[in-house]
Amino acid sequence: MSNKARPRIYNRAGKRIEVQDKSWYAVQASGEAAERVLEVFVYGEIGTWGITANQFVQDLRAMDDGVSPVIAAFNSIGGELFDGLAIHNALRRLGARCTGRIDALAASAASVAVCGAHKVVIAANAMLMIHNPYTYAGGDAEDFRRVADVLDQTLEAIIAAYKAKAPDIDDAELRRMVGAETWLTANEAVALGLADEVGDGITVKACLGQGSVLQRYQHAPAELLAQLDEPPEADPDLEFEPVDPPLVLPVVDSAKLALMITQRCTAAGISNLVEPLLSSTKLESEEIVLAGLARAKAVNDLCVAARLPEFSAEYVAAGLDAAAVRARLFDKIVTSGKGFEIDNSLPLDDDPAPKVQAKQIDQPSIWASRQAAQSGTAHGAKGARA
C-alpha cells in the first residue's frame, strides 16, 4: 500500500489489548503412554499479543505423537483473524482425534479456530460469538477501497470456516448472524451445527484481563459484563506475606490508552503510526504513551523533511529518539547522493536576538572603483578636445 503499513484484520471489536498475564496458554500431556491425551489451553487473546498461530502449531507439533487424542480448550475473546484461521486449519488436519472444547467463551477469531476441531463440545454455561471482521487503516480513497475489498474477502474466509463445521447451515442466515454480532448459547450453537455436544458447565472467568474489549462489543451479554465487577477469587493454596505499608499498583486502562493513541495520531495526520506506537509503548502507562506520541510526531517530521516518510513507522516501532533518527536519515541521504540537510532545531524563547554586525569597509575595492572612474573621465575629455 504505497509506503503505508498493511492493515491487520481483527475478527473482533476495538484495537489490540495487551495480555497482562501470559500464563494462560499451556500445552500438556496427561496419562500413561497407552492412554496419552494432549490438552491445549487457549485462555486469552489470539495473535501477536497473545498466542500466535506459529507458536500454537510449533508447541503442538513438539508434543504430538500422531495418534494421541488432542483436546483444544478455548476461553478467548478472539484476536487476529488470520491466526485464528491458521489454528482452525491446524486442528482440522488432526482429524477425528481432535476435540474442541469451549470452556467459557469462544468469540470472534476464537470461534473460527475452535470450529476446526472434528468435534466441538461447549459447556452448558459457555457462549460462542460470531461477527464481521474489523480493521483500521489510513490513506487515500484508493487505499480505503482496497482495504474494503480485503474485508470482503476475509468475510468469505470466515463464512467458509463456519460452513466447514456446519455444512447444512443456511448461508443467508449465517451471513445475517455474522453481520449482526450474534452471541450463541450452548444449545443454540449445537442447533446450528457449530457445536456437537453440550458439556457440563464449569466456573471460568470469561475475560482473563480482556474485559475492556467485551465492553466495546455491541451486544455482549449482561451476564458476561457482570463478571467484570466481580472481585477475583482468592486461591487458598497461595499464601502471601503482609506488606507494610500496603503495596498499591497503578491500574492501567489499556483500552483508554489505545484510543488515545488512535485519536491523537488521526488528529496529527499520522494514522500510519498507530500500530508502531501500540507496539513500542506497550500501553504501559499514560506517561509512556504521551512521551511516545511526542516522539512519533518528531520522528515523522524528520522523515518528511528528509523526503523519506516510508521509514517513520519503522523508526517509531524501534523506539528511536530524534537524535538517532537524524543519524540514520543522514546516512541514507549521504549514501543516496541527494545532499539534503535536515535541521529540525527550533529557537528557544529565551535565546538572545542575533547580533547584526556592520559591514566592514573594503578599501581596495573603493580605490579600484575611483581609479576606473577617473580614467573614464580623462578619456572623455581628450575626445572632446579633438
N, C-alpha and C positions, 0 to 999 in steps of 0.2 A: 504494500500500500504506500508507495512513494514516500519513503523516509518516515512513515508513521508506524507505530507499533501495531502488530497484528492483533486483532481483538481475540480475547479468550471467551469461550462460550460457557456460561454457568447455567445449569438447569435448576435455578433457584432464585429467590428474591435477593436483591441487595448486592453489596460488594463482599469481597472475601473478608472473613473474620478469622483472625489467627487463633489457632487452638492453643490454649494456655497450658494444658496438661496432655502430653502425648502418650501417657501410659495406657491409654485406652486400647491401642492397637496391639494385638498379640496373635501369634500362631503357635499352637501347641498340639502335641500328640499325647493321647492317653490310651491305657490298656496294654495288654501283652501284645507280642508281635502278631499273634494269630487273630487278635481282636482289636487291632490298632485303629483309632479314629482320629482324624485330623480336624481341629477346630480353628477357624479363623474368626477373630472378633474384630469387626469393623465398627467401632464405637466412637464415631466422630466424623470430622469432615473428610471428604474425598477430594484429592487433588494436591496442589503444590503445598498448601499449608497444613495438610493432614497426611493421609496415606495416599501416595501416588500409585497409579496402576503398575508402574515399573517395580516399585518396592513390593507391592502385593504379589505380583507374579513371581518375582525372584525368591521371596520368602516361602511361598507355597511350593515352588519347584524344589527348593532345598530340602524340604521335608517330605514331599510326596513320593511314595514308592510305586505309584501307578496302579495300585489295587485297593488301598485302604479307603473307606468311606470318608468323605470330606463334608464338614458342616461349616457353612459361611453364615455367621450370626451378625445381623445388622441392627444398629441403633444409631442412625445417622440422619442429619438434616440434608445431606447431599453435598454438592460441590461442583467441581468441574465436570461437564458432561462427557468429554472425550475420555477422561479417566474412568468414568462410570461405564461407558460403553466397552472400554478395554477389559474391565473387570467382568462385565457381563459375558464377553466372549471367552474369557479365561475359564469362567465357571461352566459355560456351555460345553467347552471342549472336554471337561471331565466326564460328561455323560451321565449315566444313571446313578453313579456313585456319589453325586453331588446333591446336597440338600441345602437350600437357602432358608434361613430362619430369621424372621422378623421379631426381635425381642421386645421392641417398644415402638420404633418409628423407622420407616424407610421412605424418605421424602426425596423428591427431585431425582438427582443423579443416583442416589442410593436405590430408588425404586427401579431404575433402569438396570442397575448392577444385579440386584437380587433376582430379577426375572430371568437371568441367565442360568440359574440353577434348574436342574431337572425336576426337582420337587421343591415347592415353597410352602413352608409351614409358618403361619402367622399367629402370634399369641392372641388369645381372646380379647385382651385389652390393648392390643397394638393397633397401629394405623399405617396405611400406605398412601402417599400423596403423589399425584401426577400433575404436571403443569408445563407450560411453554418454556422453551429455553430463553435465556436472558443474557445480554452482554452490554458493554458500554464501549463507545468509540469516539474518535474525534476526526475531523477532516472536512473536506468539501462535500458537495452534493453527491458526486460520483462515489466517494468513499462510503457514504452512508447507504447508497443504493447497493453497493457490493456487500456491505455488512447485512443488509436486509435479505439479500439473496442467500447468504451463508446461514442466517437464522432459519429461513425456509427449508434449506437442505438439512439442517440439524434436526428440525422438527420431524422430517421424514425418517431420520435415523431413530428418533425416539419412538415413533409410531411402529416402526419395524421391530424394535426390541420388544415392545409390549405384545405385538401380534405374534411374535415367535413363541411367546409363552402362552398366549391365549388366541389361537388361530381362528376361533369361532366368534370372536368379539366383533360387534358391528363397527365398521370403520367410521361411519359418520358420528356415531355415539361416542366412540373413543376420542375422536378429534374434538368433539364438543366438551368432553370432560377434561381433556388436557388443556384446552383453551380457557376453561373456567376455574382452573386450580381446584381440583377435586380431592377431598380427603376421604379415603375409604376406610370403613371399619373392617374388622377381620371377616365378618360374614359377607360384606359387600365385595371385598376383594376376591373371595372364593367364588361368589356368584358370577363374577365377571370372568373368572379363569386366570386372574393374575396371581392367585394363590391356590394351593391344592387342598390345604387342610388347616383347620383351626386348632391350635395347640393350647396348652394350659397357660393362663395368664401369670405373669411374674411382675414383681415391682422393680422397675428400672427407670431411672431418670431419663427423660426423653430429650434432654438438652445437652448435657455434658459440656457446659461452658459456651454453648452456642444459642442460648435463649434469645439474645437480641435479634437474631435472624428470624426466629419464629414470630416475633412481634411485628415484623415487616411483611409477613405473608398477608394476603388479603382475607383469607378465610380460615386461619388457624383456629382449631377447636378450642373452646374456652377451657376445657379440662387440661389441655396441654399448657396453655398460657398460665393457668393457675399454679402449675408446678414451679413456675419461676419464682413465686413468692414463698414457696415452702423452704424452711431452713434445712440445711444439709443434715443428714442423719449421722450421728456420731458412731464411729467404729469402736466397739467395745474392746477389740484386740489391740488398739493403739493407745498408748499412754504418753501423755505429754508433760514435760516438766513445766511448772508455772513460771511465767516470765514477769519480772518486776523491774521496771514498770511494764505494763502490758504493751505488747508489740502490735502496732496498728499499721496495716499495709494499705497503701492507697488503692482505691478501686478504679480501674481503667475501663472506660466505656469505649471499647474498640469501634463499635458501630458509629458513635458520635464522631470519633477522630477520623474514621474513613470518610464520613460525609463531609467533614471539614476540609479534608484534602481535595475531595471531588469538587466542592463548591468553589473553593479559592483558586484551584487550578483553572476551572472553567472561566471564572471572572478575570483571571490574568492572561487568558488565552494560551494556556499551556496544558490543555487536557491530555496531551500525549504523555505527560509526566506523572499522571495519576498512579499508574501501576508501578513505575520505578520508585515513587515515593512510598507507596504501601510496603514495598519490599525493603527499602533502605531504612525506614523509620521503625518498622515492625510494630507500629502503633503502640509503642511502649508508654508514652505519656504525652500530654498536651504540649509540654515544653519541647520535647524532642520533635514532635510533628511541626510546631511553629518554626523551629530552627531549620527543619528540613525544607519547609515551604520557602523560607527566605533564601536558603542555599540553592534550591532548584531554580528560583527566579534569576539569581545571579549567574548561575551556570548557563541557563538558557540564553540570557542576554549576551554572554560572552560568545557562545556558539553562533548566535545570529550575527553578531558583529564580525565574526571571523568567516561568515558565509559557509559555516559547516553545521547547520542546525541538526543534521542527522545524528550527531554524536551526543546531543543533550541527554537523551534517555539513558544511554549507556553510562555517562558520567554521573548522572543523578543516582542511578541504581547502584553504582560502585561507591557512593558516598563521598565523592571527591569534593574538596572545597575549591573556591575560586582560584587560589594560587596554583593548585595542582592542575586545574583545567587550563589556565593560561599557559602553563608549561607544555602541556600536551598539544594544545592548539598551535603554539609557536612552532613546535617540532613538525607538525603536519603542514603548516604553511610554508616553512622554510624548505622542507623536502619537496613540496609541490612546485616551488619556484614562483609562487604568487607574490611574494614580497609584501604581504599585507600585515600591518602592525596593529595590535589591539591595545587600546588604552582605555581601561574601564574605571580609572580613578576619578573621583569626584572631589571638588574643593570642599574643605571644611568651613563651617560657618565662622569660626574664629581665625581663619587664615588671614594674615595681613595682605592688604592690597598690593599687587605687584608694583615695584618701583619703575618709573618711566625715566630713563636716562637721556640727557640731551645728546644730540648727535655731535660727535667730535668733528672739529674743523679739519678739512683735508687741504692743507696748504699747497702741496704740489699741483693738485687739480686746479685750484684757483689761479695759480701763477700761469699754468699752461693755457687756461682759457683767456686770460688777459693778453698774453703774448699773441695768441691767434687773432684776437680782436684788433690789436694794434697793427698787426701785419696786414690784415684786410683793409684797414683804413688807409695805410700808406699806399698800397697798390691802387686804391680808388683815386687817390689824389694825383698820382702820376698820370693816370689815364685822362683826367680832366685837363691837365696842362697840355697834353699832346694835342 
